[in-house]
Amino acid sequence: MECPHCQKEIAGKRCNACDAELPIEARYCMQCGILLDEADPVETTADREEGLDLENRILCPDGTCTGIIINGKCSECGRSYPGESPQDR
C-alpha cells in the first residue's frame, strides 16, 4: 500500500470481501465497510514480497537507505532508480 502523502510503501492488507487495499491496522474496510474479522486470513504486503529474488536485488542508490529497488523505485524511501531494475530484465 502506498502512503497518499509521501508515496512511500507502507504495510497493508486486502479486504476479503471487495479486495480493497487497506492499512495493516484497519478494523473495517474503507471501501465496502465490512468488519474485518481477525480470524479471517488476509494477504499482507509482506506476503507479496516473499517472491523477491534476494540474490539479484539492487540496493537503494541513496547510500544511507536500507531499501531495495522494486519496479524502479526504492521500497523504503521511494527514490527512483536511474538504471534497469532486475524486474525489468
Biopython code that builds the backbone (N, CA, C, O; Angstrom):
import numpy as np
from Bio.PDB.StructureBuilder import StructureBuilder

atoms = [
    (1, "MET", "N", (0.855, -1.172, 0.000)),
    (1, "MET", "CA", (0.000, 0.000, 0.000)),
    (1, "MET", "C", (0.900, 1.234, 0.000)),
    (1, "MET", "O", (1.919, 1.268, 0.690)),
    (2, "GLU", "N", (0.522, 2.228, -0.767)),
    (2, "GLU", "CA", (1.327, 3.441, -0.889)),
    (2, "GLU", "C", (0.725, 4.569, -0.061)),
    (2, "GLU", "O", (-0.480, 4.813, -0.116)),
    (3, "CYS", "N", (1.574, 5.262, 0.713)),
    (3, "CYS", "CA", (1.125, 6.402, 1.511)),
    (3, "CYS", "C", (0.625, 7.505, 0.576)),
    (3, "CYS", "O", (1.330, 7.874, -0.364)),
    (4, "PRO", "N", (-0.575, 8.037, 0.814)),
    (4, "PRO", "CA", (-1.098, 9.078, -0.070)),
    (4, "PRO", "C", (-0.366, 10.415, 0.059)),
    (4, "PRO", "O", (-0.511, 11.283, -0.802)),
    (5, "HIS", "N", (0.420, 10.588, 1.126)),
    (5, "HIS", "CA", (1.109, 11.856, 1.356)),
    (5, "HIS", "C", (2.534, 11.869, 0.807)),
    (5, "HIS", "O", (2.944, 12.825, 0.148)),
    (6, "CYS", "N", (3.297, 10.785, 1.088)),
    (6, "CYS", "CA", (4.708, 10.776, 0.685)),
    (6, "CYS", "C", (5.023, 9.722, -0.375)),
    (6, "CYS", "O", (6.163, 9.641, -0.833)),
    (7, "GLN", "N", (4.047, 8.920, -0.773)),
    (7, "GLN", "CA", (4.185, 7.849, -1.757)),
    (7, "GLN", "C", (5.141, 6.742, -1.323)),
    (7, "GLN", "O", (5.580, 5.950, -2.157)),
    (8, "LYS", "N", (5.471, 6.673, -0.028)),
    (8, "LYS", "CA", (6.315, 5.603, 0.484)),
    (8, "LYS", "C", (5.466, 4.343, 0.644)),
    (8, "LYS", "O", (4.290, 4.423, 0.999)),
    (9, "GLU", "N", (6.057, 3.197, 0.386)),
    (9, "GLU", "CA", (5.351, 1.932, 0.536)),
    (9, "GLU", "C", (5.184, 1.626, 2.025)),
    (9, "GLU", "O", (6.160, 1.623, 2.775)),
    (10, "ILE", "N", (3.946, 1.369, 2.451)),
    (10, "ILE", "CA", (3.659, 1.047, 3.846)),
    (10, "ILE", "C", (2.978, -0.314, 3.914)),
    (10, "ILE", "O", (2.406, -0.786, 2.932)),
    (11, "ALA", "N", (3.049, -0.940, 5.095)),
    (11, "ALA", "CA", (2.423, -2.247, 5.276)),
    (11, "ALA", "C", (0.928, -2.140, 5.036)),
    (11, "ALA", "O", (0.292, -1.171, 5.452)),
    (12, "GLY", "N", (0.381, -3.121, 4.376)),
    (12, "GLY", "CA", (-1.039, -3.104, 4.089)),
    (12, "GLY", "C", (-1.599, -4.503, 4.008)),
    (12, "GLY", "O", (-0.864, -5.488, 4.081)),
    (13, "LYS", "N", (-2.916, -4.582, 3.854)),
    (13, "LYS", "CA", (-3.598, -5.855, 3.672)),
    (13, "LYS", "C", (-4.772, -5.623, 2.737)),
    (13, "LYS", "O", (-5.089, -4.482, 2.402)),
    (14, "ARG", "N", (-5.417, -6.705, 2.316)),
    (14, "ARG", "CA", (-6.541, -6.618, 1.387)),
    (14, "ARG", "C", (-7.811, -7.136, 2.050)),
    (14, "ARG", "O", (-7.783, -8.093, 2.823)),
    (15, "CYS", "N", (-8.927, -6.479, 1.729)),
    (15, "CYS", "CA", (-10.243, -6.896, 2.206)),
    (15, "CYS", "C", (-10.626, -8.192, 1.495)),
    (15, "CYS", "O", (-10.498, -8.295, 0.275)),
    (16, "ASN", "N", (-11.095, -9.175, 2.254)),
    (16, "ASN", "CA", (-11.504, -10.443, 1.653)),
    (16, "ASN", "C", (-12.822, -10.321, 0.891)),
    (16, "ASN", "O", (-13.113, -11.156, 0.034)),
    (17, "ALA", "N", (-13.620, -9.302, 1.185)),
    (17, "ALA", "CA", (-14.915, -9.136, 0.527)),
    (17, "ALA", "C", (-14.795, -8.413, -0.814)),
    (17, "ALA", "O", (-15.363, -8.862, -1.809)),
    (18, "CYS", "N", (-14.055, -7.288, -0.850)),
    (18, "CYS", "CA", (-14.009, -6.479, -2.081)),
    (18, "CYS", "C", (-12.605, -6.323, -2.652)),
    (18, "CYS", "O", (-12.436, -5.705, -3.704)),
    (19, "ASP", "N", (-11.590, -6.873, -1.976)),
    (19, "ASP", "CA", (-10.192, -6.837, -2.419)),
    (19, "ASP", "C", (-9.579, -5.438, -2.390)),
    (19, "ASP", "O", (-8.580, -5.189, -3.065)),
    (20, "ALA", "N", (-10.165, -4.519, -1.613)),
    (20, "ALA", "CA", (-9.595, -3.175, -1.474)),
    (20, "ALA", "C", (-8.301, -3.247, -0.674)),
    (20, "ALA", "O", (-8.165, -4.087, 0.215)),
    (21, "GLU", "N", (-7.351, -2.371, -0.988)),
    (21, "GLU", "CA", (-6.096, -2.288, -0.252)),
    (21, "GLU", "C", (-6.311, -1.413, 0.973)),
    (21, "GLU", "O", (-6.854, -0.313, 0.868)),
    (22, "LEU", "N", (-5.880, -1.904, 2.149)),
    (22, "LEU", "CA", (-6.154, -1.237, 3.419)),
    (22, "LEU", "C", (-4.896, -1.137, 4.265)),
    (22, "LEU", "O", (-3.967, -1.925, 4.082)),
    (23, "PRO", "N", (-4.847, -0.169, 5.202)),
    (23, "PRO", "CA", (-3.742, -0.125, 6.159)),
    (23, "PRO", "C", (-3.763, -1.391, 7.020)),
    (23, "PRO", "O", (-4.832, -1.946, 7.274)),
    (24, "ILE", "N", (-2.616, -1.843, 7.462)),
    (24, "ILE", "CA", (-2.490, -3.085, 8.215)),
    (24, "ILE", "C", (-3.326, -3.077, 9.494)),
    (24, "ILE", "O", (-3.803, -4.129, 9.919)),
    (25, "GLU", "N", (-3.512, -1.907, 10.116)),
    (25, "GLU", "CA", (-4.239, -1.829, 11.383)),
    (25, "GLU", "C", (-5.743, -1.603, 11.216)),
    (25, "GLU", "O", (-6.446, -1.436, 12.212)),
    (26, "ALA", "N", (-6.247, -1.594, 9.990)),
    (26, "ALA", "CA", (-7.672, -1.330, 9.739)),
    (26, "ALA", "C", (-8.555, -2.403, 10.371)),
    (26, "ALA", "O", (-8.253, -3.594, 10.298)),
    (27, "ARG", "N", (-9.653, -1.963, 10.993)),
    (27, "ARG", "CA", (-10.635, -2.889, 11.568)),
    (27, "ARG", "C", (-11.839, -3.034, 10.654)),
    (27, "ARG", "O", (-12.539, -4.046, 10.692)),
    (28, "TYR", "N", (-12.078, -2.019, 9.834)),
    (28, "TYR", "CA", (-13.180, -2.016, 8.873)),
    (28, "TYR", "C", (-12.615, -1.695, 7.500)),
    (28, "TYR", "O", (-11.624, -0.975, 7.382)),
    (29, "CYS", "N", (-13.245, -2.227, 6.468)),
    (29, "CYS", "CA", (-12.840, -1.902, 5.103)),
    (29, "CYS", "C", (-13.318, -0.497, 4.768)),
    (29, "CYS", "O", (-14.488, -0.176, 4.972)),
    (30, "MET", "N", (-12.429, 0.337, 4.259)),
    (30, "MET", "CA", (-12.782, 1.709, 3.895)),
    (30, "MET", "C", (-13.589, 1.754, 2.600)),
    (30, "MET", "O", (-14.216, 2.770, 2.303)),
    (31, "GLN", "N", (-13.583, 0.674, 1.831)),
    (31, "GLN", "CA", (-14.302, 0.625, 0.559)),
    (31, "GLN", "C", (-15.732, 0.106, 0.731)),
    (31, "GLN", "O", (-16.684, 0.760, 0.306)),
    (32, "CYS", "N", (-15.886, -1.082, 1.359)),
    (32, "CYS", "CA", (-17.213, -1.691, 1.464)),
    (32, "CYS", "C", (-17.794, -1.631, 2.873)),
    (32, "CYS", "O", (-18.978, -1.910, 3.059)),
    (33, "GLY", "N", (-16.979, -1.269, 3.876)),
    (33, "GLY", "CA", (-17.470, -1.085, 5.234)),
    (33, "GLY", "C", (-17.571, -2.340, 6.074)),
    (33, "GLY", "O", (-18.003, -2.274, 7.224)),
    (34, "ILE", "N", (-17.184, -3.480, 5.533)),
    (34, "ILE", "CA", (-17.301, -4.734, 6.268)),
    (34, "ILE", "C", (-16.321, -4.767, 7.444)),
    (34, "ILE", "O", (-15.210, -4.247, 7.350)),
    (35, "LEU", "N", (-16.744, -5.382, 8.551)),
    (35, "LEU", "CA", (-15.863, -5.570, 9.700)),
    (35, "LEU", "C", (-14.833, -6.621, 9.320)),
    (35, "LEU", "O", (-15.193, -7.712, 8.878)),
    (36, "LEU", "N", (-13.572, -6.305, 9.486)),
    (36, "LEU", "CA", (-12.504, -7.243, 9.161)),
    (36, "LEU", "C", (-12.283, -8.148, 10.360)),
    (36, "LEU", "O", (-11.675, -7.739, 11.349)),
    (37, "ASP", "N", (-12.772, -9.367, 10.275)),
    (37, "ASP", "CA", (-12.645, -10.329, 11.362)),
    (37, "ASP", "C", (-11.186, -10.749, 11.483)),
    (37, "ASP", "O", (-10.556, -11.119, 10.492)),
    (38, "GLU", "N", (-10.660, -10.691, 12.679)),
    (38, "GLU", "CA", (-9.258, -11.053, 12.891)),
    (38, "GLU", "C", (-9.002, -12.517, 12.578)),
    (38, "GLU", "O", (-7.861, -12.899, 12.317)),
    (39, "ALA", "N", (-10.041, -13.344, 12.599)),
    (39, "ALA", "CA", (-9.873, -14.761, 12.297)),
    (39, "ALA", "C", (-9.741, -15.008, 10.794)),
    (39, "ALA", "O", (-9.204, -16.036, 10.382)),
    (40, "ASP", "N", (-10.229, -14.069, 9.969)),
    (40, "ASP", "CA", (-10.143, -14.221, 8.519)),
    (40, "ASP", "C", (-8.706, -14.006, 8.059)),
    (40, "ASP", "O", (-8.064, -13.042, 8.475)),
    (41, "PRO", "N", (-8.198, -14.884, 7.212)),
    (41, "PRO", "CA", (-6.851, -14.652, 6.689)),
    (41, "PRO", "C", (-6.862, -13.490, 5.705)),
    (41, "PRO", "O", (-7.781, -13.355, 4.897)),
    (42, "VAL", "N", (-5.839, -12.659, 5.782)),
    (42, "VAL", "CA", (-5.705, -11.540, 4.854)),
    (42, "VAL", "C", (-4.321, -11.597, 4.240)),
    (42, "VAL", "O", (-3.372, -12.062, 4.872)),
    (43, "GLU", "N", (-4.207, -11.129, 3.021)),
    (43, "GLU", "CA", (-2.918, -11.066, 2.347)),
    (43, "GLU", "C", (-2.243, -9.765, 2.739)),
    (43, "GLU", "O", (-2.801, -8.690, 2.522)),
    (44, "THR", "N", (-1.049, -9.847, 3.314)),
    (44, "THR", "CA", (-0.318, -8.652, 3.710)),
    (44, "THR", "C", (0.708, -8.298, 2.640)),
    (44, "THR", "O", (1.019, -9.102, 1.761)),
    (45, "THR", "N", (1.218, -7.096, 2.733)),
    (45, "THR", "CA", (2.254, -6.658, 1.811)),
    (45, "THR", "C", (3.469, -7.574, 1.917)),
    (45, "THR", "O", (4.100, -7.888, 0.908)),
    (46, "ALA", "N", (3.798, -8.005, 3.135)),
    (46, "ALA", "CA", (4.941, -8.895, 3.339)),
    (46, "ALA", "C", (4.744, -10.216, 2.603)),
    (46, "ALA", "O", (5.705, -10.784, 2.084)),
    (47, "ASP", "N", (3.500, -10.713, 2.552)),
    (47, "ASP", "CA", (3.221, -11.946, 1.827)),
    (47, "ASP", "C", (3.558, -11.792, 0.349)),
    (47, "ASP", "O", (4.108, -12.714, -0.254)),
    (48, "ARG", "N", (3.242, -10.651, -0.242)),
    (48, "ARG", "CA", (3.519, -10.418, -1.654)),
    (48, "ARG", "C", (5.015, -10.269, -1.904)),
    (48, "ARG", "O", (5.480, -10.553, -3.008)),
    (49, "GLU", "N", (5.777, -9.830, -0.909)),
    (49, "GLU", "CA", (7.206, -9.601, -1.079)),
    (49, "GLU", "C", (8.022, -10.873, -0.923)),
    (49, "GLU", "O", (9.225, -10.858, -1.183)),
    (50, "GLU", "N", (7.398, -11.991, -0.499)),
    (50, "GLU", "CA", (8.129, -13.234, -0.312)),
    (50, "GLU", "C", (8.754, -13.731, -1.602)),
    (50, "GLU", "O", (9.756, -14.445, -1.560)),
    (51, "GLY", "N", (8.191, -13.375, -2.743)),
    (51, "GLY", "CA", (8.693, -13.834, -4.023)),
    (51, "GLY", "C", (9.882, -13.047, -4.548)),
    (51, "GLY", "O", (10.304, -13.283, -5.681)),
    (52, "LEU", "N", (10.435, -12.133, -3.785)),
    (52, "LEU", "CA", (11.565, -11.323, -4.241)),
    (52, "LEU", "C", (12.808, -12.181, -4.429)),
    (52, "LEU", "O", (13.070, -13.087, -3.639)),
    (53, "ASP", "N", (13.560, -11.897, -5.463)),
    (53, "ASP", "CA", (14.815, -12.584, -5.732)),
    (53, "ASP", "C", (15.929, -11.831, -5.013)),
    (53, "ASP", "O", (16.479, -10.869, -5.549)),
    (54, "LEU", "N", (16.259, -12.266, -3.808)),
    (54, "LEU", "CA", (17.237, -11.550, -2.987)),
    (54, "LEU", "C", (18.659, -11.661, -3.530)),
    (54, "LEU", "O", (19.502, -10.819, -3.222)),
    (55, "GLU", "N", (18.937, -12.685, -4.331)),
    (55, "GLU", "CA", (20.270, -12.833, -4.913)),
    (55, "GLU", "C", (20.564, -11.734, -5.933)),
    (55, "GLU", "O", (21.715, -11.327, -6.085)),
    (56, "ASN", "N", (19.544, -11.253, -6.628)),
    (56, "ASN", "CA", (19.732, -10.258, -7.685)),
    (56, "ASN", "C", (19.157, -8.899, -7.328)),
    (56, "ASN", "O", (18.879, -8.096, -8.219)),
    (57, "ARG", "N", (18.975, -8.626, -6.059)),
    (57, "ARG", "CA", (18.380, -7.349, -5.649)),
    (57, "ARG", "C", (19.363, -6.200, -5.878)),
    (57, "ARG", "O", (20.579, -6.391, -5.900)),
    (58, "ILE", "N", (18.803, -5.009, -6.047)),
    (58, "ILE", "CA", (19.603, -3.790, -6.189)),
    (58, "ILE", "C", (19.283, -2.902, -5.000)),
    (58, "ILE", "O", (18.119, -2.611, -4.729)),
    (59, "LEU", "N", (20.321, -2.471, -4.292)),
    (59, "LEU", "CA", (20.130, -1.611, -3.133)),
    (59, "LEU", "C", (19.845, -0.184, -3.570)),
    (59, "LEU", "O", (20.233, 0.232, -4.662)),
    (60, "CYS", "N", (19.171, 0.555, -2.718)),
    (60, "CYS", "CA", (18.844, 1.951, -2.995)),
    (60, "CYS", "C", (20.127, 2.747, -3.226)),
    (60, "CYS", "O", (21.083, 2.601, -2.465)),
    (61, "PRO", "N", (20.164, 3.587, -4.264)),
    (61, "PRO", "CA", (21.367, 4.366, -4.561)),
    (61, "PRO", "C", (21.612, 5.507, -3.582)),
    (61, "PRO", "O", (22.630, 6.192, -3.685)),
    (62, "ASP", "N", (20.706, 5.727, -2.640)),
    (62, "ASP", "CA", (20.834, 6.817, -1.667)),
    (62, "ASP", "C", (22.108, 6.687, -0.828)),
    (62, "ASP", "O", (22.726, 7.694, -0.483)),
    (63, "GLY", "N", (22.502, 5.463, -0.500)),
    (63, "GLY", "CA", (23.704, 5.253, 0.303)),
    (63, "GLY", "C", (23.430, 5.147, 1.791)),
    (63, "GLY", "O", (24.186, 4.488, 2.505)),
    (64, "THR", "N", (22.381, 5.773, 2.275)),
    (64, "THR", "CA", (22.035, 5.693, 3.696)),
    (64, "THR", "C", (20.736, 4.928, 3.911)),
    (64, "THR", "O", (20.388, 4.607, 5.047)),
    (65, "CYS", "N", (20.021, 4.636, 2.845)),
    (65, "CYS", "CA", (18.725, 3.961, 2.917)),
    (65, "CYS", "C", (18.935, 2.443, 2.904)),
    (65, "CYS", "O", (19.896, 1.957, 2.307)),
    (66, "THR", "N", (18.052, 1.702, 3.552)),
    (66, "THR", "CA", (18.155, 0.242, 3.607)),
    (66, "THR", "C", (17.226, -0.452, 2.624)),
    (66, "THR", "O", (17.115, -1.678, 2.647)),
    (67, "GLY", "N", (16.559, 0.301, 1.763)),
    (67, "GLY", "CA", (15.586, -0.272, 0.837)),
    (67, "GLY", "C", (16.226, -0.942, -0.359)),
    (67, "GLY", "O", (17.425, -0.811, -0.607)),
    (68, "ILE", "N", (15.391, -1.671, -1.103)),
    (68, "ILE", "CA", (15.811, -2.291, -2.349)),
    (68, "ILE", "C", (14.918, -1.766, -3.477)),
    (68, "ILE", "O", (13.809, -1.290, -3.234)),
    (69, "ILE", "N", (15.412, -1.859, -4.692)),
    (69, "ILE", "CA", (14.673, -1.356, -5.847)),
    (69, "ILE", "C", (13.652, -2.401, -6.290)),
    (69, "ILE", "O", (14.001, -3.540, -6.600)),
    (70, "ILE", "N", (12.378, -1.989, -6.312)),
    (70, "ILE", "CA", (11.283, -2.824, -6.792)),
    (70, "ILE", "C", (10.500, -1.986, -7.796)),
    (70, "ILE", "O", (10.004, -0.908, -7.469)),
    (71, "ASN", "N", (10.396, -2.494, -9.018)),
    (71, "ASN", "CA", (9.676, -1.781, -10.082)),
    (71, "ASN", "C", (10.178, -0.352, -10.273)),
    (71, "ASN", "O", (9.388, 0.570, -10.474)),
    (72, "GLY", "N", (11.496, -0.178, -10.207)),
    (72, "GLY", "CA", (12.096, 1.119, -10.492)),
    (72, "GLY", "C", (12.101, 2.118, -9.358)),
    (72, "GLY", "O", (12.558, 3.247, -9.540)),
    (73, "LYS", "N", (11.593, 1.728, -8.162)),
    (73, "LYS", "CA", (11.553, 2.641, -7.008)),
    (73, "LYS", "C", (12.067, 1.931, -5.761)),
    (73, "LYS", "O", (11.925, 0.716, -5.620)),
    (74, "CYS", "N", (12.667, 2.708, -4.858)),
    (74, "CYS", "CA", (13.140, 2.164, -3.592)),
    (74, "CYS", "C", (11.943, 1.761, -2.732)),
    (74, "CYS", "O", (10.964, 2.501, -2.640)),
    (75, "SER", "N", (12.023, 0.591, -2.107)),
    (75, "SER", "CA", (10.928, 0.095, -1.271)),
    (75, "SER", "C", (10.796, 0.865, 0.038)),
    (75, "SER", "O", (9.758, 0.775, 0.693)),
    (76, "GLU", "N", (11.817, 1.618, 0.436)),
    (76, "GLU", "CA", (11.768, 2.361, 1.697)),
    (76, "GLU", "C", (11.543, 3.858, 1.503)),
    (76, "GLU", "O", (10.616, 4.428, 2.079)),
    (77, "CYS", "N", (12.387, 4.495, 0.697)),
    (77, "CYS", "CA", (12.303, 5.958, 0.569)),
    (77, "CYS", "C", (11.562, 6.418, -0.686)),
    (77, "CYS", "O", (11.224, 7.595, -0.805)),
    (78, "GLY", "N", (11.305, 5.498, -1.623)),
    (78, "GLY", "CA", (10.572, 5.855, -2.828)),
    (78, "GLY", "C", (11.406, 6.493, -3.924)),
    (78, "GLY", "O", (10.871, 6.864, -4.969)),
    (79, "ARG", "N", (12.710, 6.628, -3.702)),
    (79, "ARG", "CA", (13.587, 7.245, -4.697)),
    (79, "ARG", "C", (13.607, 6.412, -5.976)),
    (79, "ARG", "O", (13.667, 5.184, -5.920)),
    (80, "SER", "N", (13.557, 7.075, -7.118)),
    (80, "SER", "CA", (13.591, 6.391, -8.412)),
    (80, "SER", "C", (14.987, 5.866, -8.686)),
    (80, "SER", "O", (15.981, 6.495, -8.324)),
    (81, "TYR", "N", (15.053, 4.711, -9.327)),
    (81, "TYR", "CA", (16.327, 4.120, -9.700)),
    (81, "TYR", "C", (16.623, 4.489, -11.148)),
    (81, "TYR", "O", (15.797, 4.235, -12.025)),
    (82, "PRO", "N", (17.798, 5.090, -11.420)),
    (82, "PRO", "CA", (18.098, 5.563, -12.771)),
    (82, "PRO", "C", (18.405, 4.452, -13.773)),
    (82, "PRO", "O", (18.291, 4.665, -14.980)),
    (83, "GLY", "N", (18.791, 3.275, -13.293)),
    (83, "GLY", "CA", (19.150, 2.185, -14.200)),
    (83, "GLY", "C", (18.025, 1.195, -14.386)),
    (83, "GLY", "O", (16.868, 1.473, -14.071)),
    (84, "GLU", "N", (18.383, 0.036, -14.903)),
    (84, "GLU", "CA", (17.423, -1.029, -15.143)),
    (84, "GLU", "C", (17.345, -1.907, -13.898)),
    (84, "GLU", "O", (18.373, -2.393, -13.426)),
    (85, "SER", "N", (16.155, -2.117, -13.361)),
    (85, "SER", "CA", (15.998, -2.961, -12.178)),
    (85, "SER", "C", (15.867, -4.419, -12.610)),
    (85, "SER", "O", (15.524, -4.685, -13.762)),
    (86, "PRO", "N", (16.135, -5.380, -11.704)),
    (86, "PRO", "CA", (16.060, -6.800, -12.056)),
    (86, "PRO", "C", (14.684, -7.199, -12.582)),
    (86, "PRO", "O", (14.591, -8.111, -13.403)),
    (87, "GLN", "N", (13.623, -6.546, -12.138)),
    (87, "GLN", "CA", (12.281, -6.878, -12.582)),
    (87, "GLN", "C", (12.067, -6.479, -14.039)),
    (87, "GLN", "O", (11.173, -7.011, -14.696)),
    (88, "ASP", "N", (12.876, -5.549, -14.555)),
    (88, "ASP", "CA", (12.753, -5.086, -15.935)),
    (88, "ASP", "C", (13.453, -6.019, -16.925)),
    (88, "ASP", "O", (13.209, -5.951, -18.130)),
    (89, "ARG", "N", (14.314, -6.882, -16.415)),
    (89, "ARG", "CA", (15.113, -7.753, -17.288)),
    (89, "ARG", "C", (14.304, -8.908, -17.797)),
    (89, "ARG", "O", (14.817, -9.740, -18.544)),
]
sb = StructureBuilder()
sb.init_structure("model")
sb.init_model(0)
sb.init_chain("A")
sb.init_seg("    ")
for serial, (resi, resn, name, xyz) in enumerate(atoms, 1):
    if name == "N":
        sb.init_residue(resn, " ", resi, " ")
    sb.init_atom(name, np.array(xyz, "f"), 0.0, 1.0, " ", f" {name:<3s}", serial, name[0])
structure = sb.get_structure()
